[in-house]
Amino acid sequence: MEYIKLGKSGLTVSRLCFGALIIGPLQANLSVEEGAGVIAKALESGVSFIDTAEIYETYAHIREGIKKSGIRPVIATKSYAYTAEGARQSLEKARKELDTDVIDIFLMHEQESEHTLRGHREALEYYISQKEKGIIKAVGISTHHVQAVKACLDMEEIDVIHPIINKDGIGICDGTVQDMLDAVKKAYERGKGIYGMKPLGGGNLLRSYRECMDFVLGIPFVHSIAMGMQCKEEVIMNVNTFNGTDTSEEITSKLDMMPRKLFISDWCEGCGKCVERCGQGALKIVEGKARVSKEKCVLCGYCGGVCPVFAIKVC
């Protein structure tokens, strides 16, 4: 596994980051024991970086995975808090449930532009104060927006940016793949730590796994890439991919046979674009939300590519 300094943050991380969203109740809903086993496998395989968030509800999975493996990785978490008190509560919750005194990276979750950054300034100031005390090591944002990356370019207080990056631009809310890459490159050149998210477009690009990985691994100005992994076989395959080695046919066959589902998040706006895109007639709008017919869905992921709010995933 390759390890790299995360910009000027002072942290060293593995190129492969374990994305903890998928193991939690929002997606695969693994038990704490099951999720801890997957995390332990990743840590034992050389992954030294985990990405999570308060809303993912995976702190217990991570805590137990660390106990099981005996390996303490760099941990990044996120919160939607916008007040100092909300930020304090989020930080203390993370410290308590992860059983750690120090949070390596604390991000403001899903920032959109200079305007949302301004609206979250009170929380940011709190995180900065805790960084000065050594309770947080680095502060930053996660985002699906090009404008948020651009807004951080001149903000010395932002150490780390966690943007969405994949070959088809799925999930980028305000521009193209090239727009995002141009902004991220500038942030990288200014010393920001960059770790990408959703290289498989929330699972919608699973059928082009190799092309997706070649794309993100070929970007020289991204330090690390967060991959959601819900089983040990996915850990093995992703670690092998990042290490440049082949995965056995036994593992790939097992992954090919793994049951998948189309997951539609609660924030679906019912715009109907996914219904229009689905060639199988598997989607319809019910009470203002998209709903899927499992019998008709072939998990092609085309619907996810047209969702303007990135509410559709394959997991």
C-alpha positions as CSV (number, residue, x, y, z in Angstrom):
1,M,0.0,0.0,0.0
2,E,1.3,3.5,-0.9
3,Y,1.2,6.1,1.9
4,I,1.3,9.8,1.3
5,K,1.3,13.1,3.2
6,L,-2.1,14.7,3.1
7,G,-1.2,18.1,1.9
8,K,0.1,20.4,4.6
9,S,-2.1,18.8,7.3
10,G,0.8,16.9,8.9
11,L,-1.0,13.6,8.5
12,T,0.2,10.6,6.5
13,V,-2.5,8.4,5.0
14,S,-2.9,5.4,2.7
15,R,-3.9,6.0,-0.9
16,L,-7.0,3.9,-0.2
17,C,-9.4,5.3,2.4
18,F,-12.1,3.1,3.9
19,G,-15.4,4.8,3.3
20,A,-17.6,3.9,6.2
21,L,-21.0,5.1,4.9
22,I,-22.0,1.8,3.2
23,I,-21.6,-0.4,6.3
24,G,-24.0,1.6,8.4
25,P,-27.8,1.8,8.7
26,L,-28.1,4.3,5.8
27,Q,-27.1,1.6,3.3
28,A,-25.9,-2.1,4.0
29,N,-26.9,-1.9,7.7
30,L,-24.3,-4.3,8.9
31,S,-24.2,-5.1,12.6
32,V,-21.4,-3.6,14.6
33,E,-19.7,-7.0,14.7
34,E,-20.0,-7.5,11.0
35,G,-18.9,-4.0,10.1
36,A,-16.0,-4.2,12.6
37,G,-14.8,-7.4,10.8
38,V,-14.7,-5.6,7.5
39,I,-12.9,-2.6,8.9
40,A,-10.4,-4.9,10.7
41,K,-9.7,-6.7,7.4
42,A,-9.0,-3.3,5.7
43,L,-6.6,-2.1,8.5
44,E,-4.8,-5.4,8.5
45,S,-4.4,-5.1,4.7
46,G,-2.6,-1.8,5.0
47,V,-5.5,0.7,4.9
48,S,-4.6,3.5,7.4
49,F,-7.4,6.0,6.7
50,I,-11.1,5.8,7.5
51,D,-13.8,8.3,6.4
52,T,-17.0,8.5,8.3
53,A,-19.6,11.1,9.5
54,E,-21.9,11.6,12.4
55,I,-25.0,10.9,10.2
56,Y,-23.5,7.6,9.1
57,E,-23.9,6.1,12.6
58,T,-20.7,4.0,12.1
59,Y,-18.6,5.2,15.1
60,A,-19.2,1.9,16.9
61,H,-18.2,-0.2,13.9
62,I,-15.0,1.8,13.6
63,R,-14.2,1.6,17.3
64,E,-14.7,-2.1,17.4
65,G,-12.7,-2.6,14.2
66,I,-9.8,-0.8,15.7
67,K,-10.0,-3.0,18.8
68,K,-10.2,-6.1,16.7
69,S,-7.2,-5.3,14.6
70,G,-5.2,-3.4,17.2
71,I,-4.4,-0.8,14.5
72,R,-5.3,2.9,15.0
73,P,-5.9,4.6,11.6
74,V,-6.3,8.3,10.7
75,I,-10.0,9.0,11.1
76,A,-11.9,11.8,9.3
77,T,-15.5,12.6,10.4
78,K,-18.0,15.2,9.5
79,S,-20.9,17.2,10.9
80,Y,-23.7,19.4,9.6
81,A,-23.4,21.6,12.7
82,Y,-23.4,25.4,12.0
83,T,-23.2,26.8,15.6
84,A,-20.4,26.5,18.1
85,E,-22.6,24.5,20.4
86,G,-23.7,22.1,17.7
87,A,-20.0,21.7,16.7
88,R,-19.0,21.0,20.3
89,Q,-21.7,18.4,20.6
90,S,-20.7,16.7,17.4
91,L,-17.0,16.7,18.3
92,E,-17.7,15.2,21.8
93,K,-20.0,12.6,20.3
94,A,-17.2,11.5,17.9
95,R,-14.6,11.4,20.7
96,K,-16.8,9.4,23.0
97,E,-18.2,6.9,20.5
98,L,-14.9,6.4,18.8
99,D,-13.2,6.1,22.2
100,T,-10.4,8.6,21.3
101,D,-9.2,11.8,22.7
102,V,-8.2,13.3,19.4
103,I,-10.0,13.4,16.0
104,D,-7.6,13.5,13.2
105,I,-9.8,15.4,10.6
106,F,-13.1,17.2,11.3
107,L,-15.0,18.3,8.2
108,M,-18.0,20.5,7.7
109,H,-20.4,18.2,5.8
110,E,-21.6,18.9,2.3
111,Q,-20.6,22.5,1.8
112,E,-21.9,24.1,-1.3
113,S,-20.3,27.5,-1.8
114,E,-18.9,30.6,-0.1
115,H,-22.4,31.2,1.2
116,T,-22.7,28.0,3.1
117,L,-19.2,28.3,4.4
118,R,-20.2,31.8,5.7
119,G,-23.2,30.3,7.3
120,H,-21.1,27.6,9.1
121,R,-18.4,30.1,10.2
122,E,-19.3,29.8,13.9
123,A,-18.8,26.0,13.8
124,L,-15.6,26.4,11.8
125,E,-14.2,28.8,14.4
126,Y,-15.0,26.2,17.1
127,Y,-13.2,23.5,15.2
128,I,-10.2,25.8,14.7
129,S,-10.1,26.5,18.4
130,Q,-10.0,22.8,19.1
131,K,-7.3,22.3,16.6
132,E,-5.2,24.9,18.5
133,K,-5.8,22.8,21.6
134,G,-4.7,19.6,19.8
135,I,-8.1,17.9,20.0
136,I,-8.5,18.1,16.3
137,K,-5.5,17.8,13.9
138,A,-6.9,19.1,10.7
139,V,-10.1,21.0,9.6
140,G,-11.9,21.0,6.3
141,I,-15.0,20.4,4.2
142,S,-16.7,17.7,2.2
143,T,-18.5,18.7,-0.9
144,H,-20.3,17.8,-4.1
145,H,-19.9,21.4,-5.4
146,V,-17.1,22.9,-7.5
147,Q,-17.9,26.3,-6.0
148,A,-17.2,25.1,-2.5
149,V,-13.7,23.9,-3.6
150,K,-13.0,27.2,-5.2
151,A,-14.2,29.1,-2.1
152,C,-11.6,27.2,0.0
153,L,-8.7,28.2,-2.1
154,D,-7.8,31.3,-0.2
155,M,-8.9,30.0,3.2
156,E,-5.7,29.1,5.1
157,E,-7.8,27.6,7.9
158,I,-9.1,24.9,5.6
159,D,-6.6,22.0,5.7
160,V,-8.5,19.2,3.9
161,I,-11.1,19.0,1.1
162,H,-13.1,15.9,0.4
163,P,-14.7,16.4,-3.1
164,I,-16.7,14.0,-5.2
165,I,-14.7,12.8,-8.2
166,N,-15.5,10.1,-10.7
167,K,-15.1,9.6,-14.4
168,D,-18.7,10.4,-15.3
169,G,-19.2,13.3,-12.9
170,I,-22.1,11.6,-11.1
171,G,-23.0,13.6,-8.1
172,I,-21.3,16.9,-9.0
173,C,-24.0,19.4,-8.5
174,D,-22.7,22.5,-10.3
175,G,-20.4,21.6,-13.1
176,T,-18.5,19.1,-15.1
177,V,-15.8,16.5,-14.2
178,Q,-13.3,18.9,-15.7
179,D,-14.6,21.8,-13.7
180,M,-14.1,19.8,-10.5
181,L,-10.7,18.6,-11.5
182,D,-9.5,22.1,-12.3
183,A,-10.7,23.4,-8.9
184,V,-9.2,20.4,-7.1
185,K,-5.8,20.8,-8.8
186,K,-5.7,24.5,-7.7
187,A,-6.5,23.4,-4.1
188,Y,-3.8,20.7,-4.2
189,E,-1.3,23.2,-5.4
190,R,-2.1,25.5,-2.5
191,G,-1.3,22.7,0.0
192,K,-4.8,21.4,0.7
193,G,-5.1,17.7,1.5
194,I,-7.4,16.2,-1.1
195,Y,-9.2,12.9,-0.7
196,G,-11.8,12.0,-3.3
197,M,-15.2,10.4,-2.7
198,K,-17.6,8.3,-4.8
199,P,-15.1,7.0,-7.5
200,L,-17.8,4.5,-8.5
201,G,-20.6,7.2,-8.5
202,G,-22.3,5.8,-5.4
203,G,-22.2,2.3,-6.9
204,N,-23.9,3.4,-10.2
205,L,-20.6,2.8,-12.1
206,L,-19.9,-0.7,-10.7
207,R,-20.1,-2.2,-14.1
208,S,-17.1,-0.1,-15.2
209,Y,-15.0,-0.7,-12.1
210,R,-11.7,-0.9,-13.9
211,E,-12.2,2.2,-15.9
212,C,-13.3,4.1,-12.8
213,M,-10.3,3.1,-10.9
214,D,-7.9,3.8,-13.7
215,F,-9.4,7.3,-13.9
216,V,-9.1,8.2,-10.2
217,L,-5.7,6.5,-9.7
218,G,-4.4,8.4,-12.6
219,I,-5.1,11.9,-11.1
220,P,-1.8,13.1,-9.7
221,F,-3.3,15.8,-7.5
222,V,-5.6,13.6,-5.3
223,H,-3.8,12.2,-2.3
224,S,-6.3,9.5,-1.3
225,I,-9.6,8.0,-2.5
226,A,-12.4,6.9,-0.2
227,M,-14.0,3.6,-1.3
228,G,-17.1,2.2,0.3
229,M,-16.6,-1.5,1.3
230,Q,-19.2,-3.7,2.8
231,C,-17.5,-7.1,2.8
232,K,-14.0,-8.6,3.1
233,E,-14.0,-9.6,-0.5
234,E,-14.4,-5.9,-1.6
235,V,-11.6,-5.0,0.7
236,I,-9.3,-7.6,-0.9
237,M,-10.3,-6.4,-4.4
238,N,-9.8,-2.7,-3.7
239,V,-6.5,-3.3,-1.8
240,N,-5.2,-5.3,-4.8
241,T,-6.3,-2.6,-7.2
242,F,-4.5,0.1,-5.3
243,N,-1.4,-2.2,-5.0
244,G,-1.5,-3.0,-8.7
245,T,-2.0,-6.7,-8.2
246,D,-4.6,-9.1,-9.6
247,T,-7.6,-10.4,-7.7
248,S,-8.4,-14.1,-7.8
249,E,-11.3,-15.4,-9.9
250,E,-12.8,-16.8,-6.8
251,I,-13.1,-13.4,-5.2
252,T,-14.3,-11.6,-8.3
253,S,-16.9,-14.3,-8.9
254,K,-18.2,-14.0,-5.4
255,L,-18.5,-10.3,-5.8
256,D,-20.3,-10.7,-9.1
257,M,-22.8,-12.9,-7.4
258,M,-23.3,-10.5,-4.4
259,P,-26.9,-9.3,-4.1
260,R,-27.2,-5.6,-4.8
261,K,-30.0,-3.1,-4.6
262,L,-31.0,0.3,-5.8
263,F,-31.1,2.6,-2.8
264,I,-33.1,5.9,-3.0
265,S,-32.2,8.4,-0.2
266,D,-34.9,10.3,1.8
267,W,-33.8,13.6,0.2
268,C,-35.1,12.5,-3.3
269,E,-37.0,15.5,-4.6
270,G,-39.3,13.5,-6.9
271,C,-38.2,15.4,-10.1
272,G,-38.9,12.4,-12.3
273,K,-35.6,12.5,-14.2
274,C,-34.7,9.0,-13.1
275,V,-38.1,7.7,-14.3
276,E,-37.6,9.2,-17.7
277,R,-34.1,7.7,-17.9
278,C,-35.0,4.1,-16.8
279,G,-35.4,1.9,-19.9
280,Q,-36.8,-0.9,-17.8
281,G,-39.8,1.0,-16.4
282,A,-38.6,0.1,-12.9
283,L,-39.0,3.6,-11.4
284,K,-42.1,5.7,-10.7
285,I,-42.9,8.7,-8.5
286,V,-45.1,7.9,-5.5
287,E,-46.1,10.6,-3.0
288,G,-43.4,12.9,-4.3
289,K,-40.5,10.4,-4.1
290,A,-39.0,8.0,-6.6
291,R,-39.7,4.3,-5.9
292,V,-38.1,1.2,-7.5
293,S,-39.7,-2.1,-8.5
294,K,-37.1,-4.6,-7.6
295,E,-38.5,-7.1,-10.0
296,K,-37.9,-4.8,-13.0
297,C,-34.6,-3.1,-11.9
298,V,-31.4,-4.5,-13.6
299,L,-29.1,-2.3,-11.5
300,C,-27.6,-0.6,-14.6
301,G,-27.1,2.7,-12.6
302,Y,-28.2,4.9,-15.5
303,C,-30.8,6.6,-13.2
304,G,-28.2,7.6,-10.7
305,G,-26.3,9.5,-13.5
306,V,-29.2,11.9,-14.1
307,C,-30.3,12.5,-10.4
308,P,-29.6,16.2,-9.7
309,V,-29.3,15.6,-5.9
310,F,-27.4,12.3,-5.9
311,A,-30.1,10.5,-4.1
312,I,-29.8,7.2,-6.0
313,K,-27.1,4.6,-5.2
314,V,-26.4,1.0,-5.9
315,C,-25.2,-0.9,-2.8
